[in-house]
Amino acid sequence: MHVRDAVEADAEALAAIADAPADAMRGLVHDRTVRVAVEDEPATDPNEDLDADPDDLLGFVSFDVRGDTVHVTQFGGTRAAAERLLAEPLRFAATEAFAVELLVVEGEDDLREAAESAGFAEVGAGPRFEGKTTTRYRADDP
């Protein structure tokens, strides 16, 4: 598994993982930092364009910065991919001395376990999304 920047061609696969409209995921790719975990090996030439094969996507993470906190706006996929992808906002936050926050929807145990394994601690209840409760997680010293 390797991690790369998301491209617009990933929108359909991101939509399937996030259970969201593809147009919304295209917007996400344009408006946020979005990284994807893919199953295949990276290209040997760093200047070579990668074909976005939706079948190769194992997960994604999107994040942005507000104030002195990096906010994970969405993440999903396999537990292993989610754990690996959460390292991306943590790495960014560490260089800026920022905290990182994310929300996990009730019942998404794989994502909760990935967040905890990546170093996030539960800090309380988050807002409700589409009638579902969420839990807020934070990493203060990534």
C-alpha positions as CSV (number, residue, x, y, z in Angstrom):
1,M,0.0,0.0,0.0
2,H,1.2,3.5,-0.8
3,V,-0.3,7.0,-0.3
4,R,-0.7,9.6,-3.0
5,D,-2.6,12.8,-3.6
6,A,-6.2,12.3,-4.7
7,V,-7.1,13.3,-8.3
8,E,-10.4,14.2,-9.7
9,A,-10.6,10.7,-11.4
10,D,-10.7,9.2,-7.9
11,A,-14.1,10.9,-7.2
12,E,-16.3,7.8,-8.0
13,A,-14.2,5.5,-5.7
14,L,-14.1,8.1,-3.0
15,A,-17.9,8.4,-3.2
16,A,-18.3,4.7,-2.8
17,I,-16.1,4.6,0.3
18,A,-17.7,7.7,1.8
19,D,-21.3,6.9,0.7
20,A,-21.5,10.4,-0.7
21,P,-22.3,11.8,-4.2
22,A,-19.4,11.8,-6.6
23,D,-19.8,15.5,-7.3
24,A,-19.3,16.2,-3.6
25,M,-16.2,14.2,-3.6
26,R,-14.9,16.0,-6.7
27,G,-15.4,19.2,-4.8
28,L,-13.5,17.7,-1.8
29,V,-10.5,16.9,-4.0
30,H,-10.4,20.5,-5.2
31,D,-11.1,22.2,-1.9
32,R,-9.1,20.2,0.7
33,T,-5.9,18.3,1.0
34,V,-7.0,14.7,0.1
35,R,-4.7,11.7,0.2
36,V,-5.6,8.2,-0.9
37,A,-4.2,4.8,-0.1
38,V,-3.8,2.6,-3.1
39,E,-3.0,-1.1,-3.3
40,D,-0.6,-1.1,-6.2
41,E,3.1,-0.2,-6.2
42,P,4.0,3.5,-6.9
43,A,5.5,4.4,-10.2
44,T,9.2,4.3,-10.3
45,D,9.4,7.6,-12.2
46,P,8.2,10.4,-9.8
47,N,7.3,12.5,-12.9
48,E,5.1,9.7,-14.4
49,D,1.3,10.3,-14.3
50,L,-0.5,7.7,-12.4
51,D,-3.8,6.3,-13.7
52,A,-6.5,6.5,-11.1
53,D,-8.0,3.1,-10.9
54,P,-10.9,3.1,-8.5
55,D,-10.5,-0.6,-7.8
56,D,-7.1,0.1,-6.3
57,L,-8.3,2.6,-3.6
58,L,-8.2,1.3,-0.1
59,G,-9.2,4.5,1.7
60,F,-8.8,8.3,1.9
61,V,-8.4,11.2,4.3
62,S,-9.2,14.8,3.7
63,F,-8.1,17.6,6.0
64,D,-7.7,21.4,6.3
65,V,-6.4,23.9,8.8
66,R,-8.5,26.3,10.9
67,G,-6.7,28.4,13.4
68,D,-4.0,26.3,15.1
69,T,-5.8,22.9,14.5
70,V,-5.7,20.5,11.6
71,H,-9.3,19.2,11.1
72,V,-9.7,15.8,9.5
73,T,-12.9,16.5,7.5
74,Q,-13.5,13.0,6.2
75,F,-11.7,9.6,6.3
76,G,-12.7,6.1,5.4
77,G,-11.7,2.8,3.9
78,T,-10.1,-0.3,5.4
79,R,-8.9,-0.1,9.0
80,A,-5.3,-0.5,7.9
81,A,-5.6,2.2,5.2
82,A,-7.4,4.6,7.6
83,E,-4.7,4.2,10.2
84,R,-1.9,4.7,7.6
85,L,-3.7,7.7,6.1
86,L,-4.2,9.4,9.5
87,A,-0.4,9.7,9.6
88,E,-0.7,12.4,6.9
89,P,-2.5,15.1,8.9
90,L,-0.5,14.1,12.0
91,R,2.8,14.6,10.1
92,F,1.6,18.0,8.7
93,A,0.5,19.1,12.2
94,A,3.8,18.1,13.8
95,T,5.7,20.4,11.5
96,E,3.4,23.3,12.4
97,A,3.0,22.4,16.1
98,F,-0.8,22.1,15.6
99,A,-3.2,19.7,17.2
100,V,-5.4,17.4,15.0
101,E,-9.1,16.7,15.5
102,L,-11.5,14.3,13.9
103,L,-14.9,12.9,14.3
104,V,-16.0,9.3,14.2
105,V,-19.6,8.4,13.6
106,E,-21.2,5.9,16.1
107,G,-20.9,2.4,14.9
108,E,-17.8,2.9,12.7
109,D,-15.7,0.7,14.9
110,D,-12.9,0.2,12.4
111,L,-12.4,3.9,12.0
112,R,-12.5,4.4,15.8
113,E,-9.9,1.7,16.2
114,A,-7.8,3.3,13.4
115,A,-7.9,6.7,15.1
116,E,-6.9,5.3,18.5
117,S,-4.1,3.2,16.9
118,A,-2.8,6.4,15.1
119,G,-2.6,8.2,18.5
120,F,-5.9,10.0,18.8
121,A,-7.7,10.2,22.2
122,E,-11.4,10.5,22.7
123,V,-12.2,14.0,24.1
124,G,-16.0,13.9,24.1
125,A,-19.2,14.0,22.1
126,G,-19.2,15.6,18.7
127,P,-22.1,17.0,16.7
128,R,-24.8,14.8,15.2
129,F,-24.6,14.1,11.5
130,E,-27.8,12.9,9.7
131,G,-29.2,11.8,13.0
132,K,-26.1,9.8,14.1
133,T,-24.0,10.7,17.1
134,T,-20.3,11.3,16.7
135,T,-17.3,11.2,19.0
136,R,-14.6,13.8,18.9
137,Y,-10.9,12.7,18.9
138,R,-7.8,14.8,19.3
139,A,-4.1,14.4,19.0
140,D,-2.4,17.4,20.8
141,D,1.2,16.4,20.4
142,P,1.5,14.6,17.0
